[in-house]
Amino acid sequence: MNPGFPISKQFLIDLDADDLREVERTAEGRNFRFPVAFAPNLQRISILRTLFWVEQDGSLRRQRIDVPLPQPFPRSILAKLRKWRRKNAVETEQPQQIPALKSIFYKLKFSPCGQYVANVERQIDKNEFSVGRWNFTIWKMEPSDASAVQTSAWQRIATLCDIYGDFLHDGNFAFNPQFQMIALLEIAQVTSNQASIWKFGTPTQGLCT
């Protein structure tokens, strides 16, 4: 960072160990996925599957976003996990458990007001590409007490499953800047692609103002 750059406050963030192991497990050579998202006001960010935000008193809080729905595991993926476990056990000389299976394709995106975040998760199947069926879950920031450490500030309020497309890339889904709506670009397997609108909340509540 250049000298003289204005800094209001700095935080040291410890990343989740499970998230880092997931990055290592899904790496392809020197290439790896490391999803990061920022709210427009920069007061809330997501790193991998964890949300970080600054409270009014200046303290930093964090909350891990869970995988939306359990899914059956294809044999090919289970074989890879067993191979990963054997490799890890040899390197560490310690018995290792198979890590929780999660999609390698996922993305978090904040709404323009920063009050909502979409967790978009590629379903696990035999197709190892980002094009396929995705699940959407919407999380809403609720008023929180910084002293109540065990209280979740982000609550899951809506889920949408089995949307066929490629939502890993920017521009394929977007929040409405004012209402509780998301525009989706679905990939049709027979006809042409189509844009859809998902109303994940009532139009009279939770406006981004």
C-alpha positions in Angstrom: 0.0 0.0 0.0 1.4 3.4 -1.0 2.5 5.8 1.8 -0.2 8.4 2.5 -3.1 6.1 1.6 -6.0 6.9 4.0 -6.7 4.1 6.4 -9.6 4.3 8.8 -9.0 0.9 10.4 -7.2 -2.3 9.8 -8.3 -5.9 10.7 -6.3 -9.1 10.9 -8.6 -11.9 9.5 -8.0 -15.6 10.3 -9.5 -17.7 7.5 -11.5 -20.8 8.2 -9.3 -23.9 8.2 -12.0 -26.0 6.5 -12.3 -23.4 3.7 -8.5 -23.4 3.1 -8.4 -27.2 3.0 -11.2 -27.1 0.4 -9.2 -24.7 -1.7 -6.2 -27.0 -1.5 -8.3 -30.1 -2.3 -10.0 -28.6 -5.4 -6.8 -26.9 -6.8 -5.7 -28.0 -10.3 -2.0 -27.6 -10.3 -1.2 -24.0 -9.6 -4.7 -22.9 -10.3 -7.2 -22.6 -7.5 -10.5 -20.9 -6.8 -10.7 -18.2 -4.0 -14.1 -16.5 -4.2 -14.2 -13.0 -2.6 -17.0 -10.4 -2.7 -17.5 -6.9 -1.4 -20.6 -5.0 -0.4 -20.9 -1.6 -2.1 -20.1 0.2 1.1 -17.1 -2.0 1.9 -18.5 -2.6 5.4 -19.2 -6.3 4.6 -17.1 -8.7 2.6 -17.1 -12.5 2.0 -14.0 -14.6 1.8 -14.6 -18.1 0.6 -17.7 -19.2 2.6 -17.4 -16.8 5.5 -19.0 -13.3 5.8 -17.2 -10.6 7.7 -18.7 -7.3 8.7 -18.0 -4.2 10.9 -20.4 -3.4 13.7 -21.3 0.1 14.7 -18.8 0.0 17.6 -16.0 -0.8 15.1 -15.7 -4.5 16.0 -15.3 -7.1 13.3 -17.7 -10.1 13.3 -17.8 -13.2 11.1 -20.3 -15.9 10.2 -19.9 -19.0 8.1 -22.5 -19.6 5.4 -23.5 -23.2 5.2 -23.9 -25.2 2.0 -27.7 -24.9 1.1 -28.8 -28.5 0.7 -27.3 -32.0 1.1 -27.0 -33.9 -2.2 -26.1 -37.5 -3.2 -22.4 -38.0 -4.0 -21.4 -39.5 -7.4 -19.0 -42.4 -7.2 -16.4 -40.5 -9.3 -16.3 -37.7 -6.7 -16.2 -40.1 -3.8 -13.2 -41.8 -5.4 -11.4 -38.5 -5.6 -12.1 -37.8 -2.0 -10.7 -41.2 -1.0 -7.6 -40.5 -3.0 -7.2 -37.1 -1.3 -7.6 -38.8 2.1 -4.9 -41.4 1.3 -2.5 -38.7 0.0 -3.1 -36.5 3.0 -2.7 -39.4 5.5 0.7 -40.3 3.9 2.0 -36.7 4.1 0.9 -36.1 7.7 1.3 -39.7 9.0 -2.1 -39.1 10.7 -5.4 -40.7 9.9 -7.6 -38.2 8.0 -11.4 -38.1 7.7 -13.0 -37.4 4.3 -13.8 -33.7 4.2 -17.4 -32.6 3.9 -18.2 -32.7 0.2 -19.0 -29.3 -1.3 -19.3 -28.0 -4.7 -16.1 -26.4 -6.1 -18.3 -23.9 -8.0 -19.9 -21.4 -5.8 -20.3 -17.6 -5.5 -21.5 -15.0 -3.0 -22.9 -11.7 -4.1 -24.1 -8.7 -2.1 -27.2 -6.7 -3.0 -26.6 -3.0 -3.8 -27.8 -2.0 -0.3 -25.6 -4.7 1.4 -28.5 -6.0 3.4 -28.8 -9.2 1.4 -26.3 -11.7 0.1 -26.9 -14.5 -2.4 -25.1 -17.8 -2.0 -25.1 -19.5 -5.4 -24.0 -23.1 -5.3 -23.5 -25.5 -8.2 -25.1 -28.9 -7.6 -22.8 -31.9 -7.3 -23.2 -34.4 -10.1 -21.1 -36.2 -12.7 -20.6 -33.1 -14.7 -17.4 -31.3 -13.5 -18.1 -28.0 -15.4 -19.7 -24.8 -14.1 -22.6 -25.2 -16.5 -25.4 -27.2 -14.8 -28.0 -27.0 -12.1 -27.5 -24.4 -9.3 -29.1 -23.7 -6.0 -29.7 -20.1 -4.7 -30.0 -19.1 -1.1 -30.6 -15.6 0.1 -29.4 -14.4 3.5 -30.5 -11.2 5.2 -28.6 -9.1 7.7 -30.7 -8.9 10.9 -30.1 -6.5 13.8 -27.5 -8.0 16.0 -25.9 -7.5 19.4 -22.2 -7.6 19.2 -22.0 -9.0 22.7 -24.2 -12.0 21.7 -21.4 -14.0 20.1 -23.6 -17.1 19.5 -26.4 -15.1 17.7 -26.3 -15.3 13.9 -26.6 -11.9 12.3 -27.3 -13.3 8.9 -30.5 -15.4 8.5 -31.4 -17.5 5.5 -34.8 -16.3 4.2 -35.3 -17.9 0.8 -34.1 -20.8 -1.4 -34.4 -21.6 -5.1 -33.2 -24.9 -6.5 -32.5 -26.6 -9.8 -31.8 -23.5 -12.0 -29.8 -24.5 -15.1 -27.1 -22.1 -16.1 -23.6 -20.9 -15.5 -23.7 -18.5 -12.6 -20.0 -18.5 -11.9 -19.5 -15.6 -14.3 -20.5 -12.0 -13.7 -23.6 -10.8 -15.4 -25.6 -14.0 -15.3 -27.6 -12.9 -12.2 -28.1 -9.6 -10.5 -30.0 -8.1 -7.6 -32.7 -5.4 -8.3 -31.3 -2.2 -6.7 -34.6 -1.5 -4.9 -36.8 -4.5 -4.5 -36.3 -8.1 -3.3 -35.8 -9.5 -6.8 -33.0 -11.3 -8.6 -32.7 -11.5 -12.4 -31.4 -14.8 -13.7 -30.1 -15.8 -17.1 -31.1 -19.5 -17.5 -29.6 -21.7 -20.1 -32.3 -23.7 -21.9 -31.2 -27.1 -23.1 -33.7 -27.2 -26.0 -34.9 -23.6 -26.8 -33.0 -20.3 -26.5 -31.8 -18.9 -23.2 -34.2 -16.9 -21.1 -34.1 -14.3 -18.4 -36.2 -14.9 -15.3 -37.1 -12.8 -12.3 -37.1 -14.4 -8.8 -39.1 -12.5 -6.1 -37.4 -13.8 -3.0 -39.5 -11.5 -0.7 -42.6 -9.5 -0.6 -42.4 -6.2 -2.5 -43.5 -4.1 0.6 -40.8 -5.4 2.9 -37.0 -5.2 3.0 -36.6 -2.5 0.4 -33.0 -1.4 -0.3 -33.2 2.2 0.7 
